[in-house]
């Protein structure tokens, strides 16, 4: 509760990391498909980093709202 700025930074970092992972995954699968001319079958686990990035974004948004609320309350005092 006391380290909201750190939580915001970590959530942004995790979002970027997960989207980068997803980009690398599709890049490598695309390269593999061109080299071996085979079919690629995507599994459900491919979308897990995207879902995690969406949830991390929702967490980021709510942590930021909380931080703004705390700063507004400090201003009133």
N, C-alpha and C positions, 0 to 999 in steps of 0.2 A: 504493500500500500504506500510505502514512503518513497519508493524509487520508480515513480511513474515515467520519468524522462528516460531512464534506462530501459524500462519495459517498452516504451515507444521505439527506441533505437533497435532493440533486439527484435521486435516484431517486423520492422522494416527490413532489417538484415535477413531474417528468416524468409520473408516474402521474396526478396531478390534471389536468395539461395535456391528456393524451391522452383521459382520460375526459370532460373538458369539451369537447374537440373532437368526440368521438363524440356527446355530447348535443346540441351545436349542430347537427351534421350532421343528426341525426334531427328536430330541431325545425324546421330550415329545409325539409327535405324534406316534413314534415307540413304546414307552412304552404303550400308550393308546391302540394301535392296538393289542399288545400282551395280555393285561389284558382282554379286552372286545371281542376279536376275531371279530371285526367289520371291515367293509371296510372304508378306509379313502379316502375322495375325496379332492384333492388339488384345491384350488382356485387360481385365478390370483394374488391375494394379497400376496401369499407366495413368489413370486419372487421379490417383491418390495425392500426388504433389499439388495438383491444381486445386483440389478440394481443401487441402491443408493451407494453401496460399489464400484462398477465399476466407477461410476461418481466421487466419492470422490477420487479414485485412479488417475483418469485423472486430476482432479484438483490438487492433490498433485504433480504429475509429472510436470505440467506447473508452479506451484508456485516454485518448486525446480529449474527449468530451469531459471526462472526469477531471483531467488536469485543468481544463478551462474553468470548470465549476469551482475547483479549489482556489484557483487564482482570483476568480471573481469574489469569492467569499473572503479572501485575504484583503482585497481592496476595500471591502465594506468596513472591515474592522478599523 
